[in-house]
Amino acid sequence: MSDRFPFPPARTKASMTTLSRKPQPAMDQTELEDNPVLARVWRGSAVESQHRGAWALTDSAGTVLDGNGHFAHPTFLRSSTKSLQAIPLLETGVADKLGFSDAEVALALASHDAEEAHTRVVAGLLARLGLGVEHLQCGSQPPGNADARYELRSSGKLPSALHNNCSGKHAAFLALSQAVGDPVERYLDPQSRTQRMVRQAVLEMTGVPESQFSTAIDGCSAPTFRLPLQGLATAFARLSTPDGLAPERRAACERMLGAVKRHPILIAGSTKRICTDISRATSGRLFPKVGAEAVYAVGLAGGDRAIAVKIDDGGLRALHAVVITLLERFGFATEAELFALETWRGTPIRNWAGTEVGRLEVTA
């Protein structure tokens, strides 16, 4: 095993901060129902549905500036951590040595729709590594984009791991695995050097102590992290305003910010994807990332602020509306930018005939 890429040391004094704002009631592994209602769906004059959850606004020191619900309660962050998982690839110099383009960096952070623009970049990276689709352990998944699904069916081909929304992240893992001397077939093993480096980066960026940190298996078979929601916000504040980080990590964060700014379609998709729309509407000033089961994080580049949200029922309807409302409340987006993102508020609610029948009210 090569010793060329040692584990990175702790990056800032802030990274050791214990995340706290005020004492909160202890909660067990299953308790979520005490979170407040963040959004309600009205039909006519009555509430039809409601969505509970939590959110936190933090700075890069880990200070919770505002929030609602049990933001100190651990939650699975799913794909919202992809940018944190890419840090070792970049800060060790592996990405530079392998000539990663900005497009390939953006795909490493992506939950993509498997459009041609996505799959072509991932396939090209795999080929450059001397690997193929068979080395991806994320599993086959139909493209998220409707046109891409139709084209795949029309060609008589079946979905492959290349079409998995996480294929870019997995290709990046494989690149790091090769560089640090891990057997490529073990690149997802939590005990591999690759995944230990990733875990360390996540711990340092979130500032979460080991006692509040655990893992499970994600939908793509990679480790996924369970930790307080405020830790996710802290990580995104540090990533989007990386001035206080060590030079290698700062450069890694700046590379990711630039890649997403230049390639917003690659982090999600060309149509009906909130991450792409937020990045595009703000010209990359906001750094967004969704995670499965209604997790969201967005950092304000240069603003030392980030927001993290979790909707308990895992539904995107409330998540999108809450995110846009919080961007407006805390001045993350201008009036013109909010106008461009207006459709993500999800209101008013219309039926198939176009009649307005209800509204979505955010109470976050």
Summary of the structure (lengths in Angstrom):
residues: 364
radius of gyration: 19.9
end to end distance: 49.6
largest distance: 65.9
contacts: 1299
relative contact order: 0.18
helix: 43%
strand: 18%
